[in-house]
């Protein structure tokens, strides 16, 4: 069913589609120029624009729906009046401003994440207040608003001068000609939703070129609808009993036997001889702290060695994990890995999902030993569902919303300054010590996040850049630990400093492993002998390793390993990395990645360069089978209630 050019409604729809396609094309060109150093300048670039045009047309069909809804019921007499031109001009102005705004927003989003709109954009739009404040404090919004209004007005002026507005209003406004295009667009939209999806976009050798082929608004809608990804439906899978049995084999180490013979029971027995140590634990997860920021990793050394003097000193005085990798690219993934010690199952983090109550967490292990368990966050814990998740899992939540204004010396849209956060942590530790109660405190920093502002006169760098924010957070950690040394509880407290994820998430590869390399330091000079641990390990191993250092015996439901145990031999080293839809398992140089539509990628990976050499040898095929087993088992266990701290299920 085609749109009749006689209808005013159809003419307006065609004009809007043309405007949408023009802005989408200009946006794609701008992003191409913006990412000129990363994209591949070859024939695939034509594919980016060719496929991109298809998705632009699909998105344009959605875009005209508001026009149809607003104009289909207008009286016929209005279409024939002078006022109609002003009404059409105003609606076209709104469309132009919205389209241009989306294009500009895509530019900023690409600058931050090097991708089109995805889950991050979906999540951020939910938390409107934080995001609006953050944008206003990060960018010159008055100038941007003025520019958008000026650009939109210019577009409408050109349409007016070229006769576009007059052409729309001069069309036939008969009801029959208005209903036909409205029904036609409705059928087209339903058809698009039923038969087309973003997952049909083919793979490119350079992932930046594939991102360029997407349409921003369409990508956002796809991310919104696909936030939950059912493993058994979209990924390669095995018989569940086979998957669970193999996952169990992979998890069991010589010193961590199975809790039972039941093949569906993946619990393991952690046993240590001798008395347990009752150290307090302060777990500091640092926002966006890439390993590259620390001089110990010698990445861009000359530029960044001065950013983390305190963390570099802690690395010399404690245990530095030099080859540890995050599971994801968002804070919720880091919190999931550090609290649950499970692989990153596809879709949203478990922190966000339903049925995430009373799970087996690092906090539940401590609480079973009489510890006070708390989560201390500098922002508003409603963001990313933190308050709900931690409260449901029996953490006390301390955040900006629980503190009076007198307890806040500096704040921006994202939260309070890290020095305020660490002062709250100190107060919690003092209170627990006075009550003679051991404590496990998970502290999550916020200052290393846009808008990168903090109190003046703390460091020798101006505000507003990530590098300055990294140095400020480093100063706060150093200041906190120096003050902690004066406390009576210090001598019996272990401090863990670990990143939640890296500061960048995208790369030239489909899944760039260099974007997951993070630091981890376990520190207290009175309790910890300095050393460097250079073997490959995962973010999900941090808590089990810490509990092993404290000689704790317990039955675990996690996938994490104590990497200091004798059973964690070189052939057992592995990491899990993901970016929502793509989930990978890496061990002994083998790279196996699962993707929706039962697709996969196999190869040999260079962890330092991030390159993957395709390889489908028998050993890689076996690794693929192991990857399926582990991720399918993790997804099945959570969905069927087998990750609970207090449950009769094995």
Buried (B, 14 or more C-beta within 10 A) or exposed (E): EEBBEBBBBBBBBBBBBEBBBEBBBEBBEBBBEBBEEBBBEEEBBEBBBEBBBBBBBBBBBBBBBBBBEEBEEBEEEEBEEEEBBEBBBEBBBBBBBBBBBBBBBBBEBBEBBBBBBBBBBBBBEEBEEBBEBBBBBBBEEEEBEEBBBEBBBEBBEEBBEEEBBEBBBBBBBBEEBBEBBBEBBBEBBEEBEEEEBBEEBEEBEBBBBBBBBBBBBBBBBBBBEBBEBEBEEBBBBBEBEBBBBBBBEBBBBEBBEBBEEEBBBBBBBBEBEEEEBEBBBBBBBBBBBBBBBBBBBEBEEEEBBBBBBBBBBBBEBBBBBBBBBBBBBBBBBBBBBBBBBBBBBBBBBBBBBEBBEBBBBBBBBBBEEEBBBBBBBBBBBBBBBBBBBBBBBBBBBBBBEBBEEEEBEBBBBBBBBBBBBBBBBBBBBEEBBEEEEBBBBBBBBBBBBBBBBBBEEBBEBEBBEBBBBBBBBBBBBBBBBEEBEEEEBBEBBBBBBBBBBBBBBBBBBBBBBBBBBBBBBBBBEEBBEEEEBEBBBBBBBBBBBBBBBBEBEBEBBBBBBBBBBEBBEEEBBBBBBBBBBBBBBBBEEBBBBBBBEEBBBBBBBBBEEBBBEEBEEEEBEEBBBBBBBBBBBBBBBBBEEBBBBEEEEE
